[in-house]
Amino acid sequence: MAENRASEYTEGVPCWVDVQLPDVEAGKRFYGGLFGWTFEDAGGDAVWARLAGADVARLARKRDGRLPTVWTVYFAAPDARELARRILAAGGQVVSDPAPVRDLGTAALVTDPQGAVFGLWQAAAHPGFGLRHAPGSFAWAQLYTSDTDAANAFYGHLFADALFGTDADPDFGRAPVTEVFAAGMPSQFVVHFRTGDVEAAVGAVQRLGGRVQAPPFETSYGKVAVVTDNQGASFALLQR
């Protein structure tokens, strides 16, 4: 799959990821060691993560210790308020209303009817990923859900053009939550980063203080391992 620039993103395509961490400096050591990312101050106790000079993610300090340590995937939204309205009408919830993020764009957090949290991003100065699909950058978002039929109906209705268009490249799939997690775990998105060697990357995760949630397994979109970083945020490694 080719590397793509953010200017190509249409509604419903994953266009950005960020992670909320207790300790951003520890996050920089982990992800810099794992993926070779470099970092630049983004203001407000956050940093941009870059690969080959391109934006690939944002690391931010959690403002409330009660919040989860988690990666969030954002879907492109030409009109975040209108998309949030459609999500409510389809049975989802709005966690945080669309709001401007300086001059960068407009962000919102929402859930699907099964409770999986995801973000909306209406781009302005910050269009999203500067690079994806290259080793060390975003490659896929997998929704592990308690109800695959309901999820297919919800996202198929919401993002029909992205999921079913003839030139679609949504980087987004659905699977039962029990495929990776224990029964009873909540529905959730898992952000996948590409690697050239998933077994070697799993070893690096462990050396850097992370742990393995699901050792490498085959999927329709590649070989995947689900891991956590050194602060407990889950993500996946994808070898294609």
TAURHU-V484657 format. One record per pair of residues at least 24 apart in sequence whose ideal C-beta (glycine too) atoms are under 7 Angstrom apart, sorted by the first residue. I is the first residue (numbers start at 1). J is the second residue. D is the distance in whole Angstrom. If there is no record, write none. Layout:
BEGIN
i = {I;I}
j = {J;J}
d = {D;D}
END
This chain:
BEGIN
i = {1;1;2;3;3;3;3;4;4;6;6;6;6;7;9;9;10;10;10;11;11;11;11;11;11;12;12;12;12;12;12;12;12;13;13;13;13;13;14;14;14;14;14;14;14;15;15;15;15;15;15;16;16;16;16;17;17;17;17;17;17;17;18;18;18;18;19;19;19;19;19;20;20;20;20;20;21;21;21;21;21;21;22;22;22;23;24;24;24;26;26;27;27;27;28;30;30;30;30;30;33;34;34;34;35;35;36;37;51;51;51;51;52;54;54;55;55;56;56;56;56;56;69;69;69;70;71;71;71;71;72;72;72;73;73;73;73;73;74;74;74;75;75;76;76;77;77;77;78;79;80;80;80;80;83;84;84;84;86;87;90;90;90;91;112;112;113;113;114;114;114;114;114;114;115;115;116;116;116;116;116;118;133;134;135;135;135;136;136;137;137;138;138;139;139;139;139;139;140;140;140;140;140;141;141;141;141;141;142;142;142;142;142;143;143;143;144;144;144;144;144;144;144;144;145;145;145;145;146;146;148;148;148;173;180;180;180;190;190;190;190;191;191;192;192;192;193;193;193;194;194;195;195;195;196;197;198;198;198;198;201;202;202}
j = {133;240;133;131;132;133;134;132;133;127;128;129;130;127;76;128;76;161;162;76;77;78;159;161;162;75;76;158;159;161;162;163;170;75;76;162;170;171;73;74;75;138;141;171;172;74;75;76;121;128;129;74;121;128;129;57;71;72;73;74;138;191;57;58;60;72;57;59;70;71;233;60;62;67;69;70;59;61;62;69;231;233;62;69;231;231;59;60;61;230;231;59;229;231;59;208;209;210;229;230;208;204;205;208;136;193;136;136;131;134;136;137;131;130;131;129;130;129;130;131;137;138;231;232;233;233;191;233;234;235;117;118;119;118;119;141;189;191;119;120;121;118;120;121;128;120;121;122;122;122;106;108;120;122;120;108;110;120;158;158;154;157;158;154;151;154;150;154;145;146;147;150;151;187;186;187;143;145;187;188;189;189;194;194;194;195;196;193;194;193;194;191;193;171;192;193;194;238;171;173;192;221;238;171;172;189;191;192;173;175;190;192;236;173;174;189;175;177;179;180;181;187;188;190;174;176;177;187;177;187;174;175;176;221;213;214;226;226;234;235;236;235;236;224;236;238;235;237;238;238;240;237;238;239;239;239;223;225;237;239;237;227;237}
d = {5;7;7;6;7;5;5;6;6;4;4;5;6;6;4;6;6;7;6;6;6;6;7;7;6;6;7;7;3;6;3;7;7;7;5;5;6;7;5;7;6;7;5;5;6;6;7;4;6;3;6;4;5;4;6;5;6;7;5;7;6;5;6;4;6;6;7;6;7;5;5;6;5;6;6;6;6;6;6;6;5;7;6;6;6;6;5;7;5;6;6;5;7;7;7;5;7;7;5;5;5;5;6;6;4;7;6;7;6;7;5;6;7;3;4;7;4;6;7;6;5;7;5;5;5;6;4;6;7;5;7;7;5;6;7;4;5;5;4;6;4;6;6;6;7;4;6;5;7;7;5;5;5;4;6;5;6;7;6;7;6;6;6;7;7;5;6;6;5;5;6;6;6;4;6;5;6;6;4;5;6;6;6;7;5;6;5;7;7;7;6;7;6;7;5;6;4;5;5;7;4;6;6;6;5;5;6;7;5;6;5;6;7;7;5;5;6;4;6;6;6;7;6;6;6;7;6;4;6;5;5;7;6;6;7;5;5;6;6;7;5;5;7;7;4;4;6;6;7;5;7;5;7;6;7;7;5;5;5;4;5;7;7}
END
